[in-house]
């Protein structure tokens, strides 16, 4: 999605193709016609891998989408100028009465719908739309090219128009996928968890499992489990961000944290329904109380179940202050608006590379 997603309908076509493959496999089973079950399984796996690879290639190929922006929000303009596949041709003041040149075919006209357009500007936008030219809300252009939700473009009640919140089949399917994925990988994760627990026990005194109350879906609280990676200090008061060279971290646990092995106990939270594999990362209660007061729309990230990994994690990494939290929120809100099985699979795939590279680890 960053750098411009494939054209609309791409994910739907892939889903239909997978459905056809699944129905074909079920029909073969029902009719007891001889076939290779492993062949069907490998075919579907290769198809999914190929589809995700093709989507990634489409986003990274060298191209740029020219655009004319009608807005007074300089922050949006600066972000789009820095986006890899966006070419900002010009920026127009929404209140201008000057005559504009005709919009050329192939150029996107991004319009700030919250701005007060002059009569001439409103007429220009209408004529471009009637001519069949590419006219879009600037927030949509921003989302497509940055993978973020611009907070300045939000209005109260935006979540009520978010299709996925009302899409019944997706959320139960997402929950079923979480459970099956955790159970399928249990033989591997249990071995890794056992090794990590032994290292934690031998490396420093204190409990192996660290428990902390976090804020989940709907603002409810739950206990999150992790392997302890810091020196045990029962007298430490209050929450705090982890710095890059935090001296509270046990030396041997730095590698464990870089590989995210300390987060393996969170799979128990997934089975319990506290977490999903993919979603906005849950935050500490004290931080949520603070950010609800200081960051607009921060509470909207609790519309969905939090996750072990998320769109913000693979794009931004760790936030060690309020400024970083604001930027991560734009990614979280983007995910909530556009969440889908394909976006979840992309996040999970990119999470593996994040672990291998150590991106965002503290």
C-alpha positions as CSV (number, residue, x, y, z in Angstrom):
1,X,0.0,0.0,0.0
2,X,2.9,2.4,0.6
3,X,4.0,3.8,-2.7
4,X,0.6,3.3,-4.3
5,X,-1.4,0.0,-4.1
6,X,-2.3,-2.1,-7.1
7,X,-5.5,-1.0,-8.7
8,X,-8.8,-1.5,-6.9
9,X,-10.2,-5.0,-7.4
10,X,-6.8,-6.7,-7.3
11,X,-7.3,-8.2,-3.9
12,X,-10.9,-9.2,-4.8
13,X,-9.6,-11.1,-7.9
14,X,-7.1,-12.9,-5.8
15,X,-9.7,-13.8,-3.2
16,X,-12.0,-15.2,-5.9
17,X,-9.2,-17.2,-7.5
18,X,-8.3,-18.7,-4.1
19,X,-12.0,-19.5,-3.5
20,X,-12.2,-21.3,-6.8
21,X,-9.2,-23.4,-5.9
22,X,-10.7,-24.2,-2.6
23,X,-14.1,-25.2,-4.0
24,X,-12.3,-27.3,-6.6
25,X,-10.4,-29.1,-3.9
26,X,-13.6,-29.7,-1.9
27,X,-15.3,-31.0,-5.0
28,X,-12.5,-33.5,-5.6
29,X,-12.7,-34.7,-2.0
30,X,-16.5,-35.0,-2.2
31,X,-16.5,-37.0,-5.4
32,X,-13.5,-39.1,-4.3
33,X,-11.7,-38.5,-7.5
34,X,-8.1,-39.4,-7.2
35,X,-5.8,-36.4,-6.9
36,X,-2.7,-35.3,-5.1
37,X,-3.7,-33.4,-1.9
38,X,-0.1,-32.2,-1.5
39,X,-0.2,-30.8,-5.0
40,X,-3.4,-28.8,-4.3
41,X,-1.9,-27.5,-1.0
42,X,1.4,-26.5,-2.7
43,X,-0.5,-24.9,-5.6
44,X,-2.5,-22.7,-3.2
45,X,0.6,-21.8,-1.1
46,X,2.6,-20.9,-4.3
47,X,-0.3,-18.8,-5.6
48,X,-0.5,-16.8,-2.4
49,X,3.3,-16.3,-2.3
50,X,3.3,-15.3,-6.0
51,X,0.4,-12.9,-5.5
52,X,2.1,-11.2,-2.6
53,X,5.4,-11.0,-4.4
54,X,3.6,-9.5,-7.5
55,X,1.9,-6.9,-5.3
56,X,5.3,-5.9,-3.7
57,X,6.8,-5.6,-7.2
58,X,4.0,-3.4,-8.4
59,X,4.6,-1.0,-5.4
60,X,8.4,-0.8,-5.9
61,X,8.7,-0.4,-9.6
62,X,10.0,3.0,-10.7
63,X,6.9,5.1,-11.5
64,X,5.4,8.4,-10.3
65,X,1.9,9.6,-10.3
66,X,1.6,13.3,-11.2
67,X,-0.8,15.3,-9.2
68,X,-2.2,18.8,-8.6
69,X,-3.2,19.5,-5.0
70,X,-5.8,21.9,-3.9
71,X,-5.1,22.4,-0.2
72,X,-3.7,24.7,2.5
73,X,-2.3,21.9,4.6
74,X,1.5,22.2,4.1
75,X,2.2,19.1,6.1
76,X,0.3,16.9,3.7
77,X,2.0,18.5,0.8
78,X,5.5,18.0,2.3
79,X,4.7,14.3,3.0
80,X,3.5,13.8,-0.6
81,X,6.6,15.5,-2.0
82,X,8.7,13.0,-0.1
83,X,6.6,9.9,-1.1
84,X,8.5,7.7,-3.5
85,X,5.8,7.4,-6.2
86,X,4.1,10.8,-6.0
87,X,5.0,13.8,-8.3
88,X,3.5,17.0,-7.0
89,X,3.2,19.2,-10.1
90,X,1.6,22.2,-8.3
91,X,-0.2,23.2,-5.2
92,X,-3.2,25.6,-5.4
93,X,-4.7,27.7,-2.7
94,X,-8.3,26.6,-2.2
95,X,-9.5,30.2,-1.9
96,X,-7.8,31.5,-5.0
97,X,-9.9,33.2,-7.7
98,X,-7.1,32.9,-10.3
99,X,-7.8,31.1,-13.6
100,X,-6.2,27.6,-13.7
101,X,-4.8,25.7,-16.6
102,X,-6.9,22.8,-17.8
103,X,-6.0,19.5,-16.1
104,X,-4.1,17.2,-18.3
105,X,-5.2,13.5,-18.7
106,X,-3.3,11.2,-16.4
107,X,-2.8,13.9,-13.7
108,X,-4.6,13.5,-10.4
109,X,-6.5,16.4,-8.9
110,X,-6.3,16.0,-5.1
111,X,-9.0,18.2,-3.4
112,X,-9.0,19.1,0.3
113,X,-12.7,18.6,1.1
114,X,-12.5,20.4,4.4
115,X,-11.2,23.6,2.8
116,X,-13.5,26.5,1.8
117,X,-13.2,26.5,-2.0
118,X,-13.7,29.8,-3.9
119,X,-16.5,29.9,-6.4
120,X,-14.0,29.7,-9.3
121,X,-12.1,26.8,-7.6
122,X,-15.4,24.9,-7.0
123,X,-16.3,25.3,-10.6
124,X,-12.9,24.1,-11.7
125,X,-13.2,21.0,-9.6
126,X,-16.7,20.3,-10.9
127,X,-15.7,20.7,-14.5
128,X,-12.7,18.3,-14.1
129,X,-15.0,15.7,-12.5
130,X,-17.6,16.1,-15.3
131,X,-14.9,15.7,-17.9
132,X,-14.1,12.3,-16.5
133,X,-10.7,13.3,-15.1
134,X,-9.1,11.8,-12.0
135,X,-10.5,13.9,-9.1
136,X,-10.0,12.5,-5.6
137,X,-10.1,13.7,-2.0
138,X,-6.6,14.6,-1.0
139,X,-6.9,12.3,2.1
140,X,-7.3,9.4,-0.3
141,X,-4.3,10.4,-2.4
142,X,-2.3,10.8,0.9
143,X,-3.3,7.4,2.2
144,X,-2.5,5.6,-1.0
145,X,1.0,7.1,-1.3
146,X,2.1,7.1,2.3
147,X,0.2,4.3,3.9
148,X,-0.9,6.7,6.7
149,X,-4.2,8.3,7.7
150,X,-3.7,12.1,7.9
151,X,-5.1,13.2,11.3
152,X,-5.9,16.7,9.9
153,X,-8.3,15.1,7.4
154,X,-10.3,13.2,10.1
155,X,-13.7,14.3,11.2
156,X,-15.9,13.1,14.1
157,X,-17.6,9.9,13.2
158,X,-15.2,8.8,10.5
159,X,-15.1,5.3,11.9
160,X,-18.8,4.9,11.2
161,X,-18.0,5.0,7.5
162,X,-15.2,2.4,7.8
163,X,-16.5,-0.6,5.9
164,X,-14.5,-3.2,7.8
165,X,-16.1,-2.3,11.1
166,X,-19.4,-3.4,9.7
167,X,-18.2,-6.3,7.7
168,X,-19.3,-9.4,9.6
169,X,-17.4,-12.2,7.7
170,X,-14.0,-10.6,8.0
171,X,-13.6,-10.3,11.7
172,X,-14.7,-13.9,12.6
173,X,-12.4,-15.1,9.8
174,X,-9.6,-13.1,11.2
175,X,-10.2,-14.6,14.7
176,X,-10.3,-18.1,13.2
177,X,-7.0,-17.5,11.3
178,X,-5.3,-16.3,14.6
179,X,-6.3,-19.5,16.4
180,X,-5.3,-21.8,13.6
181,X,-2.0,-20.0,13.0
182,X,-1.0,-20.2,16.7
183,X,-1.9,-23.9,16.9
184,X,-0.1,-24.7,13.6
185,X,3.1,-23.1,14.7
186,X,2.9,-24.4,18.3
187,X,5.6,-27.1,17.8
188,X,8.2,-24.5,16.8
189,X,7.1,-21.7,19.1
190,X,7.0,-24.0,22.2
191,X,10.6,-25.0,21.6
192,X,11.7,-21.4,21.2
193,X,9.7,-20.4,24.3
194,X,11.4,-23.2,26.3
195,X,14.9,-22.1,25.3
196,X,14.0,-18.4,25.9
197,X,12.6,-19.2,29.3
198,X,15.7,-21.1,30.3
199,X,18.0,-18.2,29.2
200,X,15.8,-15.8,31.1
201,X,16.0,-17.9,34.3
202,X,19.8,-18.3,34.1
203,X,20.7,-14.8,33.0
204,X,19.2,-12.8,35.9
205,X,17.2,-13.2,39.1
206,X,13.5,-12.6,39.0
207,X,10.4,-14.1,37.5
208,X,10.6,-15.6,34.0
209,X,7.2,-14.1,32.8
210,X,6.6,-10.4,33.0
211,X,2.9,-9.3,33.3
212,X,1.6,-5.9,32.4
213,X,-1.9,-4.4,32.1
214,X,-2.6,-3.0,28.6
215,X,-5.5,-1.4,26.9
216,X,-7.4,-3.5,24.4
217,X,-10.4,-3.4,22.1
218,X,-13.1,-1.0,23.3
219,X,-10.8,0.5,25.9
220,X,-10.9,-2.6,28.1
221,X,-7.9,-3.8,30.1
222,X,-6.1,-7.1,29.9
223,X,-2.9,-8.7,31.2
224,X,-0.2,-9.0,28.6
225,X,2.5,-11.7,29.0
226,X,6.1,-11.4,27.9
227,X,9.4,-13.0,28.9
228,X,11.2,-10.7,31.3
229,X,14.1,-9.0,29.5
230,X,15.0,-6.3,32.1
231,X,16.6,-6.5,35.5
232,X,13.9,-7.3,38.1
233,X,13.2,-4.1,40.1
234,X,10.1,-4.4,42.3
235,X,10.6,-0.8,43.5
236,X,10.4,0.8,40.1
237,X,7.5,3.2,39.8
238,X,5.5,4.3,36.8
239,X,5.6,3.5,33.1
240,X,8.4,4.7,30.9
241,X,9.5,4.3,27.3
242,X,12.4,2.0,26.4
243,X,15.5,3.8,25.0
244,X,17.8,2.4,22.4
245,X,20.6,1.6,24.9
246,X,18.4,1.2,28.0
247,X,20.6,0.0,30.9
248,X,17.6,-1.8,32.4
249,X,17.8,-4.5,29.7
250,X,19.7,-7.6,30.7
251,X,22.7,-7.9,28.3
252,X,21.9,-11.4,27.0
253,X,18.2,-10.3,26.6
254,X,19.2,-7.7,23.9
255,X,19.4,-10.4,21.3
256,X,16.2,-11.9,22.6
257,X,14.4,-8.6,22.2
258,X,15.9,-8.0,18.8
259,X,14.5,-11.3,17.6
260,X,11.2,-10.6,19.4
261,X,11.5,-13.9,21.3
262,X,10.4,-12.1,24.5
263,X,7.0,-11.6,22.9
264,X,6.3,-15.4,22.4
265,X,4.0,-15.6,25.5
266,X,1.7,-13.1,23.8
267,X,0.5,-16.0,21.7
268,X,-1.4,-17.1,24.8
269,X,-3.1,-13.7,24.7
270,X,-4.0,-14.4,21.1
271,X,-5.6,-17.7,22.0
272,X,-7.5,-16.0,24.9
273,X,-8.8,-13.3,22.5
274,X,-7.0,-10.4,24.1
275,X,-4.8,-9.9,21.0
276,X,-4.9,-10.6,17.3
277,X,-1.8,-11.5,15.4
278,X,-2.2,-8.2,13.5
279,X,-3.5,-5.0,14.8
280,X,-2.4,-1.8,16.6
281,X,0.0,-2.6,19.4
282,X,-1.6,-2.4,22.8
283,X,-0.3,0.5,25.0
284,X,0.1,0.8,28.8
285,X,-2.9,2.2,30.7
286,X,-1.0,5.3,32.0
287,X,0.2,6.2,28.5
288,X,-3.3,5.8,27.0
289,X,-4.8,8.2,29.7
290,X,-2.1,10.8,28.8
291,X,-2.4,10.4,25.0
292,X,-6.2,10.5,25.1
293,X,-5.8,14.0,26.5
294,X,-3.0,15.3,24.2
295,X,-3.4,13.5,20.9
296,X,-6.6,13.9,18.8
297,X,-8.4,10.7,17.8
298,X,-6.0,8.5,19.8
299,X,-8.8,6.5,21.3
300,X,-9.9,5.4,17.8
301,X,-7.1,2.9,17.7
302,X,-9.1,0.9,20.2
303,X,-11.9,0.2,17.7
304,X,-10.3,-3.1,16.8
305,X,-8.5,-5.9,18.7
306,X,-4.8,-5.0,19.3
307,X,-2.1,-7.1,17.7
308,X,1.3,-8.7,18.2
309,X,2.5,-6.9,15.1
310,X,0.9,-4.1,13.0
311,X,1.1,-1.7,10.1
312,X,2.8,0.9,12.4
313,X,5.5,-1.6,13.5
314,X,6.6,-2.6,10.0
315,X,6.6,1.0,8.8
316,X,7.7,3.1,11.7
317,X,9.2,0.9,14.4
318,X,9.4,1.9,18.1
319,X,8.0,5.2,19.4
320,X,9.9,6.7,22.4
321,X,7.8,9.8,22.9
322,X,4.6,11.6,22.0
323,X,5.8,12.8,18.6
324,X,6.6,9.2,17.5
325,X,3.3,8.1,18.9
326,X,1.4,10.6,16.8
327,X,3.1,9.4,13.7
328,X,2.4,5.7,14.6
329,X,-1.2,6.7,15.1
330,X,-1.5,7.7,11.5
331,X,-0.4,4.2,10.5
332,X,-2.8,2.6,13.0
333,X,-5.8,4.5,11.7
334,X,-4.8,3.7,8.1
335,X,-4.8,0.0,9.1
336,X,-8.2,0.3,10.8
337,X,-9.8,1.8,7.7
338,X,-8.2,-0.5,5.2
339,X,-7.8,-3.8,7.2
340,X,-8.3,-6.9,5.1
341,X,-6.9,-10.4,4.8
342,X,-4.4,-9.3,2.2
343,X,-3.1,-6.4,4.3
344,X,-2.8,-8.8,7.3
345,X,-0.8,-11.3,5.2
346,X,1.5,-8.4,4.0
347,X,2.1,-7.2,7.5
348,X,2.9,-10.8,8.7
349,X,5.3,-11.2,5.8
350,X,7.0,-7.9,6.4
351,X,7.2,-8.7,10.2
352,X,9.6,-11.6,9.4
353,X,11.9,-9.2,7.6
354,X,11.6,-6.8,10.5
355,X,12.7,-9.4,13.0
356,X,15.6,-10.5,10.8
357,X,16.8,-6.9,10.3
358,X,16.1,-5.8,13.9
359,X,14.1,-2.8,12.7
360,X,12.5,-0.9,15.6
361,X,13.9,-3.2,18.3
362,X,14.8,-1.7,21.7
